[in-house]
Amino acid sequence: MSQPATEEIRAASYVGFDSITSQIEKKLLKRGFQFNVILVGQTGLGKSTLINTIFASHLVDSKGRLEADEPVRQTTDIHPVSHVISENGVRLRLNIVDTPGYGDQINNENCWDPIVKYIKASNLDQHSAYLRKELTAMRDKYIVDTRIHCCLFFINPTGHSLRPIDIIVMKKLSEVVNVVPVIAKSDSLTIEERDNFKNNELVYHNIRLYPFDTEEFDEDELKHNEVIRSMIPFAIVGSERNVIIDGKPVRGRKNRWGVVNVEDERHCEFVYLRDFLLRTHLQDLIETTAQIHYEAFRSKQLLALKEASSAGRPAQNPQ
């Protein structure tokens, strides 16, 4: 039953309830924030370097070789790393999950299974733990959210269209997590080759990628999401090193032909990716994980418990 429209009344004098926003802000700042991201892609695409570049901090050791005679280093198992980053009084607990590169072998049949199984199992396990805590009579006041909020999917800059293996993995991942694809080391591509990756191939294969539109969004937010979708996959370059351009140090990559300035929008789309992930959609990534991915799991589990109860079977803990 819908409620009748309520007339808005302006207080005759200052009351003070407008301070509720600062009260909320104070509590949130004291508690801090949490963001969980997983990195998926082939070995050697600069996954560690990019996450370090995005947060302007050395968070994950690069697996790249520093000398020509060094052996190839790579991530061989699921490796979560946790850091607390502070910026202007705001503390962010960042959990980074680095995954082994897939598609590196001659025979790549089902090579994506370990990653997909881990992400599914990880998110489902975390969803189950989160749901169990919610259903507990004396539940924790604040439940630590370990669910993956974002998956950065690294595409190999081959200059051609997406590989079938990339399409399969992205489809599977998009069922359980917010997927944001990026073209790794895009400075190795020509403008035409980069544009080939930005055609409607992702739409053609019906890969459901973040961001999603909701009824709560206003016109400006919808337009912004449309602009973001037109840029996906982001063509990015990562670098933790400073190079000198016009007497100023900037993060970039230097080669015999010149310098790629990571933060120059004419060189790559790193700035758009960083602003998208951190400055405009960070909270939405967290909320989408709860409202879409977790709610779908929660509804399914509660329905199963209800059906088990109706059939006279003993109710089981959410799996």
C-alpha positions in Angstrom: 0.0 0.0 0.0 1.6 3.3 -1.1 1.8 6.1 1.3 0.3 9.5 0.4 2.7 12.3 -0.6 4.0 14.2 2.4 4.2 18.0 2.2 7.7 19.3 2.8 7.8 21.9 5.6 10.7 24.3 6.3 11.6 24.8 10.0 10.8 28.4 11.2 14.3 28.5 12.9 17.5 26.5 12.9 17.0 23.1 14.5 20.3 21.3 13.7 19.3 18.0 12.2 21.2 18.9 9.1 24.4 18.0 11.0 23.4 14.3 10.6 25.6 14.2 7.5 28.7 15.3 9.5 27.7 12.8 12.3 27.6 10.0 9.8 30.9 11.1 8.3 32.6 11.2 11.7 31.5 7.6 12.4 32.5 6.4 9.0 35.9 8.0 9.2 36.5 6.5 12.6 35.5 3.0 11.3 37.4 3.3 8.0 36.5 1.8 4.7 37.3 -1.5 2.9 37.8 -2.3 -0.7 38.5 -5.8 -2.1 39.9 -6.2 -5.6 41.1 -9.3 -7.5 43.5 -9.2 -10.5 43.0 -11.7 -13.3 45.1 -12.0 -16.5 48.0 -13.6 -18.2 51.5 -13.6 -16.7 53.5 -10.5 -17.6 50.7 -8.1 -18.3 51.7 -5.8 -15.4 48.9 -6.6 -13.0 51.0 -5.8 -9.9 52.4 -2.6 -11.5 49.0 -1.3 -12.4 47.5 -1.7 -8.9 50.6 0.0 -7.5 50.1 2.8 -10.0 46.4 3.3 -9.2 47.0 3.7 -5.5 50.3 5.6 -5.9 51.9 3.1 -3.4 54.1 0.0 -3.6 51.5 -2.6 -2.5 52.4 -5.7 -4.5 55.9 -6.8 -5.7 56.2 -6.9 -9.4 57.0 -10.3 -11.0 58.8 -8.7 -13.9 62.5 -9.3 -14.4 64.9 -6.5 -13.5 67.9 -8.0 -15.3 68.1 -10.0 -18.6 69.6 -13.0 -16.9 67.0 -13.2 -14.2 64.6 -16.2 -14.3 61.0 -15.5 -15.1 59.0 -14.8 -11.9 55.3 -15.3 -11.8 52.4 -15.8 -9.5 51.9 -19.5 -9.0 49.0 -19.5 -6.5 46.3 -17.3 -5.2 48.0 -14.6 -3.2 45.9 -12.1 -1.1 47.7 -9.0 0.3 46.2 -6.6 2.7 47.2 -2.9 3.3 45.7 0.1 5.1 46.2 3.3 3.0 45.6 6.7 4.5 44.7 9.9 2.6 43.6 13.2 4.2 42.3 11.4 7.3 40.5 8.7 5.4 41.7 5.1 6.0 41.1 2.5 3.4 41.8 -1.2 4.1 42.7 -2.6 0.7 42.7 -6.3 0.1 44.3 -7.3 -3.2 44.0 -10.9 -4.5 46.6 -11.7 -7.2 45.9 -14.8 -9.2 48.1 -17.1 -11.3 48.3 -16.1 -15.0 46.1 -18.3 -17.2 46.6 -19.2 -20.9 50.3 -19.4 -20.5 50.7 -23.0 -21.6 50.7 -24.7 -25.0 47.6 -26.7 -24.0 45.2 -24.2 -22.3 42.2 -26.4 -22.2 40.3 -25.5 -19.0 43.2 -23.5 -17.8 40.9 -21.0 -16.3 39.2 -23.5 -14.0 41.4 -22.9 -10.9 40.8 -19.1 -11.1 37.1 -19.3 -11.7 36.6 -22.0 -9.1 38.6 -19.9 -6.6 36.6 -16.8 -7.2 33.3 -18.6 -7.1 34.3 -20.5 -4.0 35.8 -17.5 -2.4 32.7 -15.3 -3.0 30.2 -18.0 -2.2 32.2 -18.9 1.0 32.3 -15.2 2.0 28.6 -14.8 1.1 27.8 -17.9 3.2 29.8 -16.6 6.2 28.3 -13.2 5.8 24.8 -14.7 5.7 25.5 -16.9 8.7 26.6 -13.9 10.7 23.5 -12.0 9.7 21.2 -14.9 10.8 23.0 -15.2 14.2 21.0 -14.0 17.1 24.0 -12.2 18.7 25.6 -11.1 15.5 28.6 -8.8 15.3 27.8 -5.2 15.3 30.0 -4.7 12.2 30.6 -7.7 9.9 34.0 -7.5 8.1 33.2 -7.6 4.4 35.7 -9.9 2.6 33.6 -10.2 -0.5 35.3 -9.2 -3.8 34.0 -5.8 -4.9 35.9 -5.6 -8.2 37.7 -7.8 -10.7 40.3 -6.1 -12.9 40.5 -8.3 -16.0 43.7 -7.8 -18.0 43.5 -8.2 -21.8 46.7 -9.1 -23.7 47.5 -6.3 -26.2 47.7 -8.5 -29.2 46.3 -6.0 -31.7 43.5 -8.4 -32.6 40.1 -9.2 -31.2 39.5 -10.9 -27.9 40.6 -14.5 -27.5 37.9 -17.1 -27.0 39.5 -17.9 -23.6 39.1 -14.2 -22.5 35.4 -14.3 -23.5 34.8 -17.5 -21.6 36.5 -16.3 -18.4 34.8 -12.9 -18.4 31.4 -14.5 -18.8 32.0 -16.8 -15.9 33.4 -14.0 -13.7 30.6 -11.6 -14.5 28.1 -14.0 -12.9 29.7 -13.5 -9.4 31.7 -10.3 -9.4 31.9 -6.7 -10.9 34.2 -7.1 -13.9 36.2 -4.1 -15.3 38.4 -5.1 -18.3 41.5 -3.2 -19.2 43.9 -3.5 -22.2 47.3 -4.0 -20.5 50.4 -2.2 -21.8 48.4 -0.4 -24.4 51.4 1.7 -25.5 52.4 -1.3 -27.6 49.3 -0.9 -29.8 48.6 1.6 -32.6 45.5 3.7 -32.3 43.7 1.5 -34.9 44.6 -1.6 -33.0 43.5 -0.1 -29.7 40.2 0.9 -31.3 39.7 -2.7 -32.5 39.4 -3.7 -28.9 36.8 -1.0 -28.3 34.2 -2.2 -30.8 31.0 -3.9 -29.7 32.6 -7.4 -29.3 31.9 -7.4 -25.6 28.3 -6.5 -26.3 28.1 -9.0 -29.1 29.1 -11.8 -26.7 26.6 -10.6 -24.1 29.3 -10.1 -21.4 27.6 -8.3 -18.5 30.2 -5.8 -17.3 30.2 -3.1 -14.6 28.9 -0.4 -14.3 25.2 -1.2 -14.0 22.3 1.3 -14.1 19.7 1.4 -11.4 16.5 3.4 -10.9 18.2 5.4 -8.2 20.6 7.1 -10.7 19.8 10.6 -11.9 20.3 11.7 -15.5 23.9 12.9 -14.9 24.9 9.5 -13.4 23.3 7.6 -16.3 25.2 9.8 -18.8 28.4 9.2 -16.9 27.9 5.5 -16.9 27.3 5.6 -20.7 30.5 7.4 -21.2 32.4 4.8 -19.0 30.8 2.0 -21.0 32.0 3.6 -24.3 35.6 3.5 -23.0 35.6 -0.1 -21.8 38.0 -1.8 -22.0 40.3 0.9 -20.7 43.6 1.2 -22.6 46.1 1.7 -19.8 49.8 1.9 -19.0 51.2 1.4 -15.5 54.5 2.6 -14.1 55.9 3.2 -10.7 59.0 5.1 -12.0 59.3 8.8 -12.5 60.7 10.3 -15.7 61.4 13.9 -16.4 59.2 15.8 -18.9 59.8 19.5 -19.3 61.8 19.6 -16.1 59.0 17.9 -14.1 58.9 14.3 -12.7 55.9 12.3 -13.9 55.1 8.6 -13.7 55.8 7.1 -17.1 57.7 4.8 -19.4 60.6 5.9 -21.4 61.8 4.3 -24.6 63.9 5.3 -27.7 61.0 7.1 -29.3 59.9 9.2 -26.3 58.1 9.1 -23.0 54.6 7.7 -22.2 53.1 9.8 -19.5 50.8 7.5 -17.5 48.7 10.5 -16.4 48.4 12.2 -19.8 45.0 11.5 -21.2 46.4 11.8 -24.7 48.8 8.8 -24.1 46.5 6.3 -22.3 43.3 6.0 -20.3 44.8 5.4 -16.9 43.4 8.6 -15.4 39.9 7.7 -16.5 40.2 4.2 -15.0 41.6 5.5 -11.7 38.9 8.2 -11.4 36.2 5.6 -12.2 37.4 3.1 -9.7 38.2 5.5 -6.8 36.7 8.9 -7.3 33.3 8.3 -8.7 32.3 4.6 -8.4 34.2 3.2 -5.3 31.1 3.2 -3.1 28.9 1.9 -5.9 31.2 -1.1 -6.5 30.8 -2.0 -2.8 27.1 -1.5 -2.8 26.6 -3.4 -6.1 28.4 -6.4 -4.5 25.8 -6.4 -1.7 22.7 -5.4 -3.7 23.2 -7.6 -6.8 25.7 -10.4 -6.2 25.1 -11.0 -2.5 21.4 -10.5 -2.7 21.0 -13.0 -5.5 22.9 -15.5 -3.3 21.0 -14.6 -0.2 17.6 -15.0 -1.8 18.6 -18.4 -3.2 19.8 -19.6 0.1 16.8 -18.4 2.1 14.5 -19.9 -0.4 16.3 -23.2 -0.1 16.0 -23.1 3.7 12.2 -22.3 3.4 11.7 -25.2 1.0 13.6 -27.6 3.3 11.5 -26.4 6.3 8.3 -26.9 4.4 9.3 -30.4 3.3 10.1 -31.3 6.9 13.8 -31.7 6.4 16.2 -30.3 8.9 17.4 -26.8 7.9 21.1 -26.6 7.0 23.5 -23.8 7.4 23.9 -21.7 4.2 26.5 -23.2 2.0 
